[in-house]
Amino acid sequence: TTNISDYFNMMQPESEIPMSPMMSYTANKSATNGEDFEDSSSSMYIYKPTNQEYVTTDGKKVVVDTQNLAVTYIDKNGSTVTKQGGHKAWRTNNPGNLSFSSLDAAKASGAIGVWQDSLGHKYGIYATPEEGRKALKNKLNEKRFSVHPNGQKRSIANMVREIYAPAADRNDPAKYTRFLASQGIDVHKSVNELSNIEKDKLINAISQMEGNKEGQTTIG
């Protein structure tokens, strides 16, 4: 996952920029939306764009084009919707930028495919934004997001720092938490202490932090 200058002086996430095959570049994880960006202080990686097709059990398909930053959703009747550019969370219908260890793990959350970035992170691709939002809500409802292994309460502030947007993944958990608080979320509560309305507010804030800028949609 991921992340803003303080409160209202908010730095909006940068859109990804298409790159050529085998283009050598320095990669880092943005503190605003988990996208890669050039950073001369980080290690060198080789960018290898790939095209991957996933077929669902009901005959639908999703085609991932990492070079051109596009995802094409193909219905059973052959009609297509292509989402190109914008933020990854928007392209993949994954408002929480949920990442997984494998395709099977992503599918277990309801994903129909994965977007794999240059660092090997696998982000779930969902059939609709609603499905992605449902996956995020289900993830936040997992016990570990509200309770420490020792049984103690895990506040939202601690959840962000320890699980959702840890500094080890090149996030800024302090800024992330301040933004959640600025949206009216009590970060001293645990997720399981929130009302349904408060959980929706939390999901909306996470979606904004993860990057929800739209790109171009083409219907065919």
Legacy VTK file of the C-alpha trace (Angstrom):
# vtk DataFile Version 3.0
C-alpha trace
ASCII
DATASET POLYDATA
POINTS 220 float
0.000 0.000 0.000
1.238 3.265 0.632
0.740 7.838 0.615
0.827 14.031 1.567
2.215 17.156 2.869
0.546 18.138 6.080
-3.226 18.331 6.112
-4.458 20.691 3.439
-1.194 21.326 1.619
-1.654 17.932 0.032
0.742 16.597 -2.572
-1.272 14.767 -5.201
0.172 11.428 -6.409
1.983 11.476 -9.715
0.630 9.412 -12.598
2.885 6.655 -13.835
4.838 7.266 -17.031
5.028 4.540 -19.707
8.541 3.164 -20.199
10.202 1.198 -22.965
11.046 -2.505 -22.566
14.227 -3.250 -20.616
14.621 0.412 -19.713
17.005 0.672 -16.768
15.772 3.012 -14.069
15.851 3.651 -10.365
12.721 2.589 -8.579
11.177 3.647 -5.332
7.728 3.451 -3.769
5.880 6.733 -3.614
4.782 7.887 -0.191
1.498 8.949 -1.726
0.188 6.112 -3.828
2.621 3.223 -4.102
3.579 3.991 -7.695
7.207 3.753 -8.821
9.112 6.943 -9.471
12.691 7.821 -10.312
14.934 8.377 -7.340
18.669 8.555 -7.799
19.223 7.537 -4.182
17.613 4.122 -4.572
18.866 0.879 -6.063
18.795 0.145 -9.798
16.141 -2.116 -11.281
15.435 -3.366 -14.783
11.925 -2.569 -15.919
10.403 -5.451 -17.921
6.884 -4.603 -19.068
4.653 -7.581 -19.624
1.269 -8.327 -21.160
-0.735 -10.837 -19.154
-4.212 -12.231 -19.769
-6.431 -13.697 -17.068
-9.639 -15.622 -17.736
-12.381 -15.912 -15.115
-14.508 -18.990 -14.534
-17.511 -17.249 -16.103
-15.677 -16.524 -19.349
-14.639 -12.933 -18.757
-11.071 -11.779 -19.391
-8.733 -9.063 -18.185
-5.628 -8.085 -20.152
-2.817 -6.265 -18.352
-0.442 -4.065 -20.355
2.159 -2.699 -17.942
4.176 -0.970 -20.672
1.255 1.238 -21.689
-0.230 1.401 -18.184
-3.517 -0.127 -19.287
-5.973 -2.747 -18.126
-8.645 -4.059 -20.519
-11.728 -5.754 -19.125
-13.420 -8.073 -21.659
-16.976 -9.299 -21.147
-18.296 -12.690 -22.276
-19.860 -11.072 -25.336
-16.534 -9.517 -26.353
-17.260 -5.942 -25.315
-14.271 -4.184 -23.786
-13.496 -1.435 -21.314
-9.902 -0.209 -21.265
-8.613 1.961 -18.434
-5.293 3.603 -19.250
-3.094 6.006 -17.329
-4.251 7.571 -14.100
-3.301 5.865 -10.892
-2.830 2.132 -10.553
-5.565 1.929 -7.922
-8.004 3.389 -10.463
-6.874 1.189 -13.382
-7.138 -1.985 -11.328
-10.376 -1.128 -9.477
-8.318 -1.584 -6.311
-8.923 1.520 -4.152
-6.823 0.157 -1.295
-3.854 -0.826 -3.491
-4.105 -4.266 -1.899
-1.078 -6.391 -2.739
-0.669 -10.149 -2.442
2.025 -12.790 -2.314
0.562 -14.683 -5.265
-2.196 -14.751 -7.866
-4.063 -17.369 -5.838
-3.984 -15.136 -2.762
-5.323 -12.240 -4.823
-8.099 -14.405 -6.250
-9.062 -15.498 -2.750
-9.887 -11.845 -2.059
-12.110 -11.658 -5.131
-9.541 -10.383 -7.616
-9.621 -11.558 -11.239
-5.939 -10.933 -11.927
-2.886 -9.045 -10.705
-0.838 -6.047 -11.754
2.812 -6.802 -11.064
5.073 -3.784 -10.756
8.793 -3.520 -11.437
9.628 -4.534 -7.874
7.562 -7.705 -8.070
4.638 -6.479 -5.982
1.353 -8.061 -7.078
-1.704 -5.809 -6.808
-5.171 -7.282 -7.163
-7.298 -6.398 -10.194
-11.038 -6.407 -9.516
-13.887 -6.613 -11.985
-15.484 -3.407 -10.708
-14.622 -0.596 -8.291
-17.349 -1.968 -6.019
-15.613 -5.352 -5.870
-12.328 -3.659 -5.008
-13.968 -1.625 -2.283
-15.534 -4.791 -0.884
-12.102 -6.465 -0.815
-10.640 -3.495 1.068
-13.458 -3.576 3.607
-13.001 -7.320 4.123
-9.259 -6.842 4.588
-9.745 -4.127 7.209
-12.209 -6.362 9.042
-9.562 -9.046 9.568
-8.826 -9.517 13.271
-5.144 -8.616 12.975
-6.042 -5.100 11.838
-7.726 -4.433 15.195
-5.932 -6.741 17.631
-2.234 -7.274 18.346
-0.947 -10.876 18.496
-0.843 -10.504 22.298
-4.555 -9.724 22.356
-4.150 -6.008 22.992
-6.148 -3.472 21.016
-4.467 -2.228 17.850
-5.462 1.370 17.110
-5.873 2.631 13.563
-2.682 4.672 14.036
-0.788 1.508 14.978
-2.475 -0.470 12.200
-1.226 2.039 9.627
2.296 2.051 11.049
2.602 -1.701 11.573
0.525 -3.261 8.787
-1.091 -1.061 6.174
1.536 1.562 5.381
4.760 0.714 7.243
7.881 2.796 6.744
9.702 -0.368 5.652
7.607 -0.282 2.469
8.683 3.303 1.778
5.560 4.873 3.210
5.222 7.760 5.627
2.849 6.316 8.262
2.826 9.541 10.297
1.537 11.591 7.346
-0.883 8.824 6.439
-2.299 8.833 9.970
-2.524 12.640 10.111
-4.504 12.638 6.900
-6.936 10.023 8.216
-7.400 12.152 11.319
-7.997 15.241 9.167
-10.878 13.364 7.533
-12.642 12.989 10.872
-11.421 9.478 11.676
-10.584 8.720 15.302
-7.206 7.074 14.811
-7.096 6.066 18.477
-9.956 3.651 17.874
-9.431 0.200 16.357
-11.155 -0.656 13.103
-13.570 -3.014 14.861
-14.697 -0.155 17.103
-15.884 1.906 14.131
-19.511 2.127 13.072
-20.391 1.189 9.491
-20.536 4.881 8.594
-17.098 5.438 10.132
-15.686 2.428 8.248
-16.984 3.865 4.976
-15.282 7.154 5.850
-12.041 5.262 6.550
-12.250 3.436 3.227
-12.872 6.718 1.394
-9.839 8.305 3.066
-7.600 5.319 2.278
-8.760 5.428 -1.337
-7.793 9.084 -1.561
-4.406 8.424 -0.015
-3.675 5.495 -2.313
-4.298 7.566 -5.433
-7.650 7.738 -7.216
-6.775 9.946 -10.183
-8.629 8.795 -13.291
-7.007 8.306 -16.674
-8.644 7.555 -20.025
-11.485 5.062 -20.381
-12.163 3.519 -23.813
-15.259 1.391 -24.441
-15.239 -1.024 -27.348
LINES 2 222
3 0 1 2
217 3 4 5 6 7 8 9 10 11 12 13 14 15 16 17 18 19 20 21 22 23 24 25 26 27 28 29 30 31 32 33 34 35 36 37 38 39 40 41 42 43 44 45 46 47 48 49 50 51 52 53 54 55 56 57 58 59 60 61 62 63 64 65 66 67 68 69 70 71 72 73 74 75 76 77 78 79 80 81 82 83 84 85 86 87 88 89 90 91 92 93 94 95 96 97 98 99 100 101 102 103 104 105 106 107 108 109 110 111 112 113 114 115 116 117 118 119 120 121 122 123 124 125 126 127 128 129 130 131 132 133 134 135 136 137 138 139 140 141 142 143 144 145 146 147 148 149 150 151 152 153 154 155 156 157 158 159 160 161 162 163 164 165 166 167 168 169 170 171 172 173 174 175 176 177 178 179 180 181 182 183 184 185 186 187 188 189 190 191 192 193 194 195 196 197 198 199 200 201 202 203 204 205 206 207 208 209 210 211 212 213 214 215 216 217 218 219
